[in-house]
């Protein structure tokens, strides 16, 4: 049944794409996005797409990376916003932006407010992570492993919101992408500490199937998203 479902999804995608020939930027856009990007980019992205392409109807699917790659592969999704490199076969990637990771600590922590933290400091900290399946978990693990840092394996959270609550309770520290810091650290009891250059971070991009036949359209959608990010002054670095 899974294979049959995949075939049907792929056929449906081909029919949809055929119907869209000659009608760019119109109809439903099945847009996937990872949970650690969605709350911070979507308010900017959806508004920008509505103004630039009024005939386009985004259908948002917030899912983890594995599900997004599956959705792209079967044709269930048209495009996805996720961390690069995506790693899927037959996929094209258009960079949107890069952002630093920020260390979030309890407000009274000795590193609170610091702007030149060395990665080596992670060796003395209990770093809490998202649960398995989040690409941000893997990225944070890589940063910790590079310097021999400790990871709080017993405590895992399903969302960034839960992670920062645990930090506020004094259970450890965590790494947040820069775009999430302003939203997630508004509650009391939290403070940010920034790494010295080069800070660890991630790249975010728009990914689609190379066989979709809508590369020009998706590339322009990505360009519009970058323009929106620049206009709204999100704390990221845009590709040159």
Secondary structure, 3 states (H helix, E strand, C coil): CHHHHHHHHHHHHHHHHHHHCCCCCCEEEEEEECHHHHHHHHHHHHHHHHHHCCCEEEEEEECCHHHHHHHHHHCCCCEEEEEECCCCCCEEEEEEEEEEEEEEEECCCCCCCCCCECHHHHHHCEEEEECCCCHHHHHHHHHHHHHCCEEEEEEEECCHHHHHHHHHCCCCEEEEEHHHHHHHCCCCCEEEEEECCCCCEEEEEEEEEHHHCCHHHHHHHHHHHHHHHHHCCCCCECCC
